[in-house]
Amino acid sequence: MSELVIKIEGHAFPARFESQAAPRTVAAFRKLLPYSERVIHVRWSGEACWIPLGDTDFGLGYENATSHPHPGQMILYPGGVSETEILLAYGPVAFASKAGPLAGNHFLTITDGLDKLAELGRDTLWHGAKPILFSAS
């Protein structure tokens, strides 16, 4: 079931919230909808793109935390050792910063189009930031 649509540079990806596993993170993110930003390629973590959020404080701790999100999974790192961020995996990931390994809350999963997501991820690596829009489906 698609609860959300994520649009990246003209491509639409259906997604579902991980409401049972990460209810507080999902609730915090839902308050932002519709949410528009740009994604850039990660520096340390592998095949992923991220949205840096600086010192944004969502008032969250860890829930459903992982350091190795699968392709199509999004995690929200609530801040602490590194800046707050949202990360979208498109391939293998070992989530980290210059301070070392991190874990983030897996709160959203893209349910279709992972082959196109990987293509967009690689294009972001080689050609730079892309617009991203999260909206209710």
N, CA and C atoms as an extended XYZ file, in Angstrom:
411
Properties=species:S:1:pos:R:3:atomname:S:1:resname:S:1:resid:I:1 pbc="F F F"
N         0.843       -1.191        0.000 N   MET     1
C         0.000        0.000        0.000 CA  MET     1
C         0.885        1.250        0.000 C   MET     1
N         0.601        2.163       -0.877 N   SER     2
C         1.360        3.402       -0.974 CA  SER     2
C         0.686        4.491       -0.136 C   SER     2
N         1.424        5.035        0.800 N   GLU     3
C         0.921        6.134        1.628 CA  GLU     3
C         1.524        7.463        1.226 C   GLU     3
N         2.531        7.387        0.380 N   LEU     4
C         3.339        8.549        0.074 CA  LEU     4
C         3.892        8.390       -1.334 C   LEU     4
N         4.133        9.500       -1.990 N   VAL     5
C         4.832        9.476       -3.268 CA  VAL     5
C         6.077       10.340       -3.109 C   VAL     5
N         7.194        9.791       -3.538 N   ILE     6
C         8.459       10.518       -3.511 CA  ILE     6
C         8.832       10.791       -4.961 C   ILE     6
N         8.969       12.057       -5.302 N   LYS     7
C         9.344       12.431       -6.663 CA  LYS     7
C        10.773       12.944       -6.649 C   LYS     7
N        11.572       12.342       -7.526 N   ILE     8
C        12.961       12.756       -7.686 CA  ILE     8
C        13.175       13.022       -9.164 C   ILE     8
N        13.444       14.261       -9.480 N   GLU     9
C        13.740       14.679      -10.846 CA  GLU     9
C        12.758       14.066      -11.853 C   GLU     9
N        11.469       14.203      -11.568 N   GLY    10
C        10.438       13.771      -12.500 CA  GLY    10
C        10.003       12.322      -12.388 C   GLY    10
N        10.670       11.519      -11.583 N   HIS    11
C        10.298       10.115      -11.398 CA  HIS    11
C         9.534        9.977      -10.080 C   HIS    11
N         8.437        9.232      -10.108 N   ALA    12
C         7.600        9.058       -8.921 CA  ALA    12
C         7.801        7.653       -8.344 C   ALA    12
N         8.033        7.608       -7.028 N   PHE    13
C         8.237        6.348       -6.324 CA  PHE    13
C         7.187        6.202       -5.231 C   PHE    13
N         6.344        5.149       -5.299 N   PRO    14
C         5.400        4.921       -4.203 CA  PRO    14
C         6.159        4.447       -2.967 C   PRO    14
N         5.673        4.827       -1.796 N   ALA    15
C         6.363        4.471       -0.555 CA  ALA    15
C         5.356        4.240        0.564 C   ALA    15
N         5.821        3.548        1.599 N   ARG    16
C         4.986        3.327        2.779 CA  ARG    16
C         5.764        3.741        4.023 C   ARG    16
N         5.026        4.270        4.977 N   PHE    17
C         5.609        4.586        6.276 CA  PHE    17
C         5.770        3.307        7.087 C   PHE    17
N         6.804        3.257        7.894 N   GLU    18
C         7.031        2.143        8.823 CA  GLU    18
C         6.431        2.539       10.171 C   GLU    18
N         5.112        2.697       10.184 N   SER    19
C         4.389        3.261       11.330 CA  SER    19
C         4.464        2.411       12.591 C   SER    19
N         4.459        1.101       12.455 N   GLN    20
C         4.521        0.259       13.652 CA  GLN    20
C         5.920        0.223       14.249 C   GLN    20
N         6.927        0.190       13.398 N   ALA    21
C         8.305        0.077       13.872 CA  ALA    21
C         8.904        1.409       14.324 C   ALA    21
N         8.442        2.526       13.739 N   ALA    22
C         9.024        3.845       14.041 CA  ALA    22
C         7.920        4.905       14.150 C   ALA    22
N         6.972        4.740       15.069 N   PRO    23
C         5.816        5.651       15.119 CA  PRO    23
C         6.158        7.108       15.400 C   PRO    23
N         7.125        7.376       16.259 N   ARG    24
C         7.461        8.776       16.578 CA  ARG    24
C         8.172        9.452       15.405 C   ARG    24
N         9.042        8.722       14.727 N   THR    25
C         9.745        9.278       13.574 CA  THR    25
C         8.772        9.543       12.441 C   THR    25
N         7.856        8.602       12.201 N   VAL    26
C         6.841        8.784       11.160 CA  VAL    26
C         5.989       10.009       11.483 C   VAL    26
N         5.544       10.141       12.737 N   ALA    27
C         4.709       11.292       13.127 CA  ALA    27
C         5.459       12.609       12.914 C   ALA    27
N         6.738       12.650       13.267 N   ALA    28
C         7.533       13.875       13.093 CA  ALA    28
C         7.676       14.215       11.616 C   ALA    28
N         7.897       13.219       10.769 N   PHE    29
C         8.066       13.487        9.349 CA  PHE    29
C         6.746       13.881        8.694 C   PHE    29
N         5.661       13.249        9.094 N   ARG    30
C         4.343       13.590        8.526 CA  ARG    30
C         4.021       15.074        8.709 C   ARG    30
N         4.491       15.664        9.794 N   LYS    31
C         4.238       17.091       10.049 CA  LYS    31
C         4.894       17.985        8.999 C   LYS    31
N         5.902       17.471        8.312 N   LEU    32
C         6.627       18.253        7.299 CA  LEU    32
C         5.943       18.237        5.933 C   LEU    32
N         5.047       17.282        5.722 N   LEU    33
C         4.454       17.077        4.387 CA  LEU    33
C         3.558       18.216        3.957 C   LEU    33
N         3.545       18.572        2.684 N   PRO    34
C         4.504       18.111        1.683 CA  PRO    34
C         5.878       18.721        1.952 C   PRO    34
N         6.907       17.944        1.678 N   TYR    35
C         8.273       18.365        1.978 CA  TYR    35
C         9.098       18.346        0.693 C   TYR    35
N         9.738       19.451        0.415 N   SER    36
C        10.540       19.597       -0.790 CA  SER    36
C        11.947       20.028       -0.400 C   SER    36
N        12.932       19.403       -1.026 N   GLU    37
C        14.332       19.716       -0.727 CA  GLU    37
C        15.166       19.237       -1.907 C   GLU    37
N        16.459       19.154       -1.713 N   ARG    38
C        17.363       18.570       -2.699 CA  ARG    38
C        18.151       17.466       -2.000 C   ARG    38
N        18.431       16.400       -2.754 N   VAL    39
C        19.278       15.334       -2.228 CA  VAL    39
C        20.644       15.437       -2.881 C   VAL    39
N        21.657       15.103       -2.112 N   ILE    40
C        23.022       15.037       -2.619 CA  ILE    40
C        23.567       13.649       -2.301 C   ILE    40
N        24.646       13.290       -2.964 N   HIS    41
C        25.224       11.969       -2.714 CA  HIS    41
C        25.975       11.975       -1.389 C   HIS    41
N        25.939       10.849       -0.677 N   VAL    42
C        26.629       10.729        0.606 CA  VAL    42
C        28.143       10.789        0.420 C   VAL    42
N        28.824       11.097        1.505 N   ARG    43
C        30.285       11.164        1.476 CA  ARG    43
C        30.926        9.869        1.959 C   ARG    43
N        30.342        9.249        3.010 N   TRP    44
C        31.002        8.166        3.718 CA  TRP    44
C        30.274        6.827        3.619 C   TRP    44
N        28.986        6.829        3.351 N   SER    45
C        28.142        5.669        3.652 CA  SER    45
C        27.968        4.647        2.534 C   SER    45
N        28.380        4.918        1.315 N   GLY    46
C        28.194        3.950        0.241 CA  GLY    46
C        27.231        4.470       -0.804 C   GLY    46
N        26.281        3.625       -1.216 N   GLU    47
C        25.364        3.967       -2.296 CA  GLU    47
C        24.064        4.522       -1.723 C   GLU    47
N        24.080        5.808       -1.467 N   ALA    48
C        22.930        6.489       -0.874 CA  ALA    48
C        23.005        7.978       -1.174 C   ALA    48
N        21.861        8.612       -1.032 N   CYS    49
C        21.768       10.067       -1.126 CA  CYS    49
C        21.219       10.570        0.201 C   CYS    49
N        21.478       11.841        0.500 N   TRP    50
C        21.030       12.350        1.787 CA  TRP    50
C        20.542       13.769        1.689 C   TRP    50
N        19.768       14.131        2.696 N   ILE    51
C        19.294       15.495        2.873 CA  ILE    51
C        19.891       15.973        4.201 C   ILE    51
N        20.909       16.839        4.166 N   PRO    52
C        21.472       17.363        5.407 CA  PRO    52
C        20.491       18.320        6.079 C   PRO    52
N        20.305       18.151        7.367 N   LEU    53
C        19.351       18.967        8.117 CA  LEU    53
C        20.005       19.767        9.246 C   LEU    53
N        21.336       19.814        9.247 N   GLY    54
C        22.047       20.640       10.228 CA  GLY    54
C        21.704       20.299       11.661 C   GLY    54
N        21.332       21.327       12.420 N   ASP    55
C        21.031       21.123       13.838 CA  ASP    55
C        19.528       20.987       14.111 C   ASP    55
N        18.736       20.628       13.078 N   THR    56
C        17.305       20.406       13.264 CA  THR    56
C        17.091       19.381       14.375 C   THR    56
N        16.207       19.704       15.308 N   ASP    57
C        15.928       18.812       16.428 CA  ASP    57
C        14.472       18.368       16.360 C   ASP    57
N        14.251       17.114       16.014 N   PHE    58
C        12.910       16.561       15.962 CA  PHE    58
C        12.460       16.036       17.317 C   PHE    58
N        13.328       16.099       18.318 N   GLY    59
C        12.996       15.581       19.642 CA  GLY    59
C        12.895       14.062       19.659 C   GLY    59
N        13.658       13.403       18.804 N   LEU    60
C        13.589       11.951       18.667 CA  LEU    60
C        14.815       11.279       19.247 C   LEU    60
N        14.600       10.079       19.739 N   GLY    61
C        15.692        9.173       20.059 CA  GLY    61
C        15.717        8.101       18.985 C   GLY    61
N        16.293        6.973       19.323 N   TYR    62
C        16.367        5.888       18.357 CA  TYR    62
C        15.138        4.991       18.443 C   TYR    62
N        14.632        4.601       17.268 N   GLU    63
C        13.595        3.575       17.153 CA  GLU    63
C        13.753        2.944       15.774 C   GLU    63
N        13.704        1.640       15.739 N   ASN    64
C        13.878        0.911       14.486 CA  ASN    64
C        15.190        1.323       13.806 C   ASN    64
N        16.219        1.521       14.605 N   ALA    65
C        17.499        2.042       14.107 CA  ALA    65
C        18.294        0.975       13.362 C   ALA    65
N        18.962        1.425       12.306 N   THR    66
C        19.831        0.546       11.533 CA  THR    66
C        21.027        1.337       11.019 C   THR    66
N        22.115        0.637       10.817 N   SER    67
C        23.295        1.207       10.171 CA  SER    67
C        23.419        0.736        8.728 C   SER    67
N        22.572       -0.235        8.353 N   HIS    68
C        22.662       -0.845        7.029 CA  HIS    68
C        21.293       -0.896        6.360 C   HIS    68
N        20.741        0.266        5.984 N   PRO    69
C        19.446        0.253        5.302 CA  PRO    69
C        19.577       -0.420        3.930 C   PRO    69
N        18.521       -1.092        3.527 N   HIS    70
C        18.464       -1.750        2.223 CA  HIS    70
C        18.043       -0.742        1.157 C   HIS    70
N        18.286       -1.057       -0.110 N   PRO    71
C        17.849       -0.157       -1.184 CA  PRO    71
C        16.359        0.176       -1.073 C   PRO    71
N        16.065        1.468       -1.160 N   GLY    72
C        14.691        1.948       -1.040 CA  GLY    72
C        14.281        2.326        0.365 C   GLY    72
N        15.103        1.995        1.348 N   GLN    73
C        14.778        2.360        2.728 CA  GLN    73
C        15.343        3.740        3.049 C   GLN    73
N        14.541        4.509        3.786 N   MET    74
C        14.979        5.833        4.238 CA  MET    74
C        15.126        5.809        5.744 C   MET    74
N        16.189        6.431        6.213 N   ILE    75
C        16.402        6.552        7.650 CA  ILE    75
C        16.546        8.023        8.018 C   ILE    75
N        16.145        8.333        9.221 N   LEU    76
C        16.326        9.676        9.765 CA  LEU    76
C        17.288        9.550       10.934 C   LEU    76
N        18.428       10.201       10.805 N   TYR    77
C        19.384       10.260       11.909 CA  TYR    77
C        19.024       11.485       12.735 C   TYR    77
N        18.663       11.285       14.026 N   PRO    78
C        18.151       12.403       14.823 CA  PRO    78
C        19.204       13.380       15.332 C   PRO    78
N        20.450       13.183       14.949 N   GLY    79
C        21.504       14.095       15.387 CA  GLY    79
C        22.216       13.558       16.608 C   GLY    79
N        23.276       14.251       16.969 N   GLY    80
C        24.084       13.840       18.117 CA  GLY    80
C        25.547       13.922       17.750 C   GLY    80
N        26.123       12.814       17.347 N   VAL    81
C        27.533       12.757       16.966 CA  VAL    81
C        27.769       13.525       15.665 C   VAL    81
N        26.802       13.484       14.778 N   SER    82
C        26.869       14.165       13.494 CA  SER    82
C        25.591       14.976       13.328 C   SER    82
N        25.461       15.693       12.216 N   GLU    83
C        24.265       16.505       12.014 CA  GLU    83
C        23.042       15.647       11.714 C   GLU    83
N        21.874       16.214       11.959 N   THR    84
C        20.617       15.559       11.631 CA  THR    84
C        20.541       15.391       10.118 C   THR    84
N        20.005       14.238        9.675 N   GLU    85
C        19.909       14.002        8.241 CA  GLU    85
C        18.882       12.936        7.924 C   GLU    85
N        18.463       12.945        6.667 N   ILE    86
C        17.645       11.877        6.109 CA  ILE    86
C        18.492       11.221        5.031 C   ILE    86
N        18.553        9.895        5.050 N   LEU    87
C        19.360        9.153        4.099 CA  LEU    87
C        18.464        8.194        3.325 C   LEU    87
N        18.658        8.112        2.021 N   LEU    88
C        17.935        7.201        1.142 CA  LEU    88
C        18.934        6.258        0.484 C   LEU    88
N        18.850        4.971        0.836 N   ALA    89
C        19.750        3.967        0.263 CA  ALA    89
C        19.263        3.568       -1.131 C   ALA    89
N        20.193        3.458       -2.076 N   TYR    90
C        19.856        2.917       -3.396 CA  TYR    90
C        20.694        1.680       -3.707 C   TYR    90
N        21.630        1.359       -2.843 N   GLY    91
C        22.495        0.182       -2.967 CA  GLY    91
C        23.048       -0.146       -1.589 C   GLY    91
N        24.164       -0.874       -1.521 N   PRO    92
C        24.753       -1.225       -0.228 CA  PRO    92
C        25.179        0.016        0.573 C   PRO    92
N        24.844        0.016        1.861 N   VAL    93
C        25.135        1.155        2.737 CA  VAL    93
C        25.664        0.672        4.082 C   VAL    93
N        26.693        1.340        4.565 N   ALA    94
C        27.166        1.228        5.946 CA  ALA    94
C        27.156        2.665        6.470 C   ALA    94
N        26.061        3.065        7.069 N   PHE    95
C        25.821        4.454        7.459 CA  PHE    95
C        26.904        4.938        8.416 C   PHE    95
N        27.531        6.067        8.053 N   ALA    96
C        28.635        6.597        8.846 CA  ALA    96
C        28.834        8.073        8.554 C   ALA    96
N        29.637        8.689        9.403 N   SER    97
C        30.075       10.068        9.202 CA  SER    97
C        31.578       10.105        9.447 C   SER    97
N        32.163       11.285        9.380 N   LYS    98
C        33.602       11.369        9.651 CA  LYS    98
C        33.912       11.002       11.100 C   LYS    98
N        32.885       10.996       11.957 N   ALA    99
C        33.062       10.594       13.347 CA  ALA    99
C        32.984        9.082       13.531 C   ALA    99
N        32.580        8.349       12.485 N   GLY   100
C        32.498        6.891       12.568 CA  GLY   100
C        31.102        6.377       12.278 C   GLY   100
N        30.845        5.103       12.580 N   PRO   101
C        29.552        4.479       12.287 CA  PRO   101
C        28.398        5.171       13.016 C   PRO   101
N        27.253        5.229       12.318 N   LEU   102
C        26.032        5.811       12.877 CA  LEU   102
C        24.876        4.848       12.659 C   LEU   102
N        23.756        5.113       13.310 N   ALA   103
C        22.506        4.396       13.059 CA  ALA   103
C        21.399        5.430       12.959 C   ALA   103
N        20.441        5.156       12.088 N   GLY   104
C        19.302        6.049       11.913 CA  GLY   104
C        18.007        5.271       11.949 C   GLY   104
N        16.908        5.987       12.157 N   ASN   105
C        15.591        5.381       12.286 CA  ASN   105
C        15.007        5.076       10.912 C   ASN   105
N        14.824        3.794       10.620 N   HIS   106
C        14.184        3.394        9.356 CA  HIS   106
C        12.695        3.685        9.501 C   HIS   106
N        12.213        4.695        8.738 N   PHE   107
C        10.838        5.144        8.888 CA  PHE   107
C        10.030        5.120        7.595 C   PHE   107
N        10.672        4.869        6.462 N   LEU   108
C         9.993        4.963        5.173 CA  LEU   108
C        10.654        3.987        4.204 C   LEU   108
N         9.829        3.335        3.365 N   THR   109
C        10.353        2.380        2.394 CA  THR   109
C         9.704        2.611        1.037 C   THR   109
N        10.518        2.784        0.011 N   ILE   110
C        10.033        2.862       -1.363 CA  ILE   110
C         9.638        1.450       -1.782 C   ILE   110
N         8.462        1.308       -2.370 N   THR   111
C         7.918       -0.017       -2.669 CA  THR   111
C         8.014       -0.429       -4.132 C   THR   111
N         8.417        0.468       -5.015 N   ASP   112
C         8.503        0.115       -6.429 CA  ASP   112
C         9.490        1.057       -7.128 C   ASP   112
N        10.142        0.548       -8.165 N   GLY   113
C        11.028        1.381       -8.976 CA  GLY   113
C        12.463        1.434       -8.489 C   GLY   113
N        12.922        0.386       -7.769 N   LEU   114
C        14.279        0.432       -7.224 CA  LEU   114
C        15.356        0.477       -8.306 C   LEU   114
N        15.091       -0.088       -9.476 N   ASP   115
C        16.074       -0.016      -10.559 CA  ASP   115
C        16.259        1.432      -11.015 C   ASP   115
N        15.182        2.180      -11.117 N   LYS   116
C        15.256        3.598      -11.501 CA  LYS   116
C        15.900        4.414      -10.369 C   LYS   116
N        15.606        4.044       -9.113 N   LEU   117
C        16.211        4.726       -7.968 CA  LEU   117
C        17.732        4.589       -8.009 C   LEU   117
N        18.230        3.404       -8.309 N   ALA   118
C        19.676        3.192       -8.393 CA  ALA   118
C        20.285        4.046       -9.505 C   ALA   118
N        19.600        4.127      -10.617 N   GLU   119
C        20.070        4.959      -11.728 CA  GLU   119
C        20.150        6.430      -11.310 C   GLU   119
N        19.119        6.911      -10.615 N   LEU   120
C        19.117        8.303      -10.147 CA  LEU   120
C        20.209        8.535       -9.100 C   LEU   120
N        20.447        7.534       -8.252 N   GLY   121
C        21.512        7.652       -7.253 CA  GLY   121
C        22.879        7.808       -7.894 C   GLY   121
N        23.156        6.966       -8.869 N   ARG   122
C        24.448        7.069       -9.572 CA  ARG   122
C        24.568        8.388      -10.327 C   ARG   122
N        23.458        8.852      -10.902 N   ASP   123
C        23.472       10.132      -11.601 CA  ASP   123
C        23.742       11.283      -10.629 C   ASP   123
N        23.218       11.173       -9.413 N   THR   124
C        23.480       12.190       -8.387 CA  THR   124
C        24.960       12.216       -8.020 C   THR   124
N        25.579       11.037       -7.949 N   LEU   125
C        27.004       10.964       -7.657 CA  LEU   125
C        27.813       11.720       -8.708 C   LEU   125
N        27.492       11.528       -9.977 N   TRP   126
C        28.296       12.085      -11.054 CA  TRP   126
C        27.878       13.480      -11.500 C   TRP   126
N        26.605       13.852      -11.263 N   HIS   127
C        26.131       15.127      -11.799 CA  HIS   127
C        25.553       16.086      -10.765 C   HIS   127
N        25.482       15.684       -9.508 N   GLY   128
C        25.082       16.623       -8.470 CA  GLY   128
C        23.651       16.492       -7.975 C   GLY   128
N        23.280       17.449       -7.143 N   ALA   129
C        22.017       17.458       -6.401 CA  ALA   129
C        20.798       17.348       -7.309 C   ALA   129
N        19.760       16.712       -6.748 N   LYS   130
C        18.486       16.559       -7.460 CA  LYS   130
C        17.349       17.007       -6.566 C   LYS   130
N        16.306       17.581       -7.160 N   PRO   131
C        15.138       17.951       -6.357 CA  PRO   131
C        14.385       16.692       -5.904 C   PRO   131
N        13.845       16.756       -4.682 N   ILE   132
C        13.058       15.652       -4.145 CA  ILE   132
C        11.812       16.253       -3.486 C   ILE   132
N        10.677       15.588       -3.679 N   LEU   133
C         9.412       16.035       -3.099 CA  LEU   133
C         8.704       14.842       -2.490 C   LEU   133
N         8.302       14.979       -1.242 N   PHE   134
C         7.522       13.965       -0.538 CA  PHE   134
C         6.113       14.505       -0.409 C   PHE   134
N         5.114       13.741       -0.846 N   SER   135
C         3.738       14.180       -0.704 CA  SER   135
C         2.842       12.970       -0.472 C   SER   135
N         1.702       13.215        0.180 N   ALA   136
C         0.737       12.144        0.424 CA  ALA   136
C         0.206       11.655       -0.917 C   ALA   136
N        -0.022       10.342       -1.010 N   SER   137
C        -0.518        9.797       -2.281 CA  SER   137
C        -2.023        9.934       -2.398 C   SER   137
